[in-house]
């Protein structure tokens, strides 16, 4: 038995090259390695539930999850519970990268305006735009940031539902339900 990052209990000999071990170790590293938290501020306050701190527990959970063996699926902790910071059996699911990238907080690069809003000084208006499938979508120009945000919110929520419907039959039903109910907030 050995410890990973001083907290994760590796209790299965000879499995350090398996997919589930790699997922478990990376989850622990994201939450308990100082350099990772500096490089990726989204993980600043993240923790791993006591059950998941033990590798054999994580392994028994992970092999039964929808999407676990799907190519391009990633472990996610905050789609089922918006803003969640704890990796646990009740909050984690596997989702395709397209879904995982839908709802990434980008506060560190956003600036002073709400999500989806920038100011264009050349024309003196606020621009509303978002990324959808790797392409920028422009919702228009507005006289204030609140109107621009509302246009972003409407377009982003519609796009999230579109992506949810695309993946509906391939993801955990809880993922689909969470995405269909997802609401973009001005504080996101």
Secondary structure in CASP SS format (residue, H / E / C, confidence):
PFRMAT SS
TARGET T0000
AUTHOR 0000-0000-0000
METHOD secondary structure of the structure
MODEL  1
X C 1.00
X E 1.00
X E 1.00
X E 1.00
X C 1.00
X C 1.00
X C 1.00
X E 1.00
X E 1.00
X E 1.00
X C 1.00
X C 1.00
X C 1.00
X C 1.00
X C 1.00
X C 1.00
X C 1.00
X C 1.00
X H 1.00
X H 1.00
X H 1.00
X H 1.00
X H 1.00
X H 1.00
X H 1.00
X H 1.00
X H 1.00
X H 1.00
X H 1.00
X H 1.00
X H 1.00
X H 1.00
X C 1.00
X H 1.00
X H 1.00
X H 1.00
X H 1.00
X H 1.00
X H 1.00
X C 1.00
X H 1.00
X H 1.00
X H 1.00
X C 1.00
X C 1.00
X C 1.00
X E 1.00
X E 1.00
X C 1.00
X C 1.00
X C 1.00
X C 1.00
X C 1.00
X E 1.00
X H 1.00
X H 1.00
X H 1.00
X H 1.00
X H 1.00
X H 1.00
X H 1.00
X H 1.00
X C 1.00
X C 1.00
X C 1.00
X C 1.00
X C 1.00
X C 1.00
X C 1.00
X C 1.00
X C 1.00
X C 1.00
X E 1.00
X E 1.00
X E 1.00
X E 1.00
X C 1.00
X C 1.00
X C 1.00
X C 1.00
X C 1.00
X C 1.00
X C 1.00
X C 1.00
X C 1.00
X E 1.00
X E 1.00
X C 1.00
X C 1.00
X C 1.00
X C 1.00
X C 1.00
X E 1.00
X E 1.00
X E 1.00
X E 1.00
X H 1.00
X H 1.00
X H 1.00
X H 1.00
X C 1.00
X C 1.00
X C 1.00
X C 1.00
X C 1.00
X C 1.00
X H 1.00
X H 1.00
X H 1.00
X H 1.00
X C 1.00
X C 1.00
X C 1.00
X C 1.00
X C 1.00
X C 1.00
X E 1.00
X E 1.00
X E 1.00
X E 1.00
X C 1.00
X C 1.00
X C 1.00
X C 1.00
X E 1.00
X E 1.00
X E 1.00
X E 1.00
X E 1.00
X E 1.00
X E 1.00
X E 1.00
X C 1.00
X C 1.00
X E 1.00
X E 1.00
X E 1.00
X E 1.00
X E 1.00
X E 1.00
X E 1.00
X E 1.00
X C 1.00
X C 1.00
X H 1.00
X H 1.00
X H 1.00
X H 1.00
X H 1.00
X H 1.00
X H 1.00
X H 1.00
X H 1.00
X H 1.00
X H 1.00
X H 1.00
X H 1.00
X H 1.00
X H 1.00
X H 1.00
X H 1.00
X H 1.00
X H 1.00
X H 1.00
X H 1.00
X H 1.00
X H 1.00
X C 1.00
X C 1.00
X C 1.00
X C 1.00
X C 1.00
X H 1.00
X H 1.00
X H 1.00
X H 1.00
X H 1.00
X H 1.00
X H 1.00
X H 1.00
X H 1.00
X C 1.00
X C 1.00
X C 1.00
X C 1.00
X C 1.00
X C 1.00
X C 1.00
END
